[in-house]
């Protein structure tokens, strides 16, 4: 299991995209398995869905076998 470190909401989606690409998986494949829309996943990975539903984010994380460590910082 890979761990990624997140300090702002804008970097979570792009970080998960990097994990997905490193695993050689497509958005369509991950979206289907995680039961989220491919368009939603694309926007999330682009950092456009910074207030995404936590259950959807968790399903993507589980599908990619990744855990996230969050360290909040003042923006």
Secondary structure as GFF3:
##gff-version 3
##sequence-region A 1 75
A	DSSP	beta_strand	2	6	.	.	.	ID=ss1
A	DSSP	three_ten_helix	9	11	.	.	.	ID=ss2
A	DSSP	alpha_helix	12	22	.	.	.	ID=ss3
A	DSSP	alpha_helix	27	34	.	.	.	ID=ss4
A	DSSP	alpha_helix	38	45	.	.	.	ID=ss5
A	DSSP	alpha_helix	54	64	.	.	.	ID=ss6
A	DSSP	beta_strand	66	70	.	.	.	ID=ss7
###
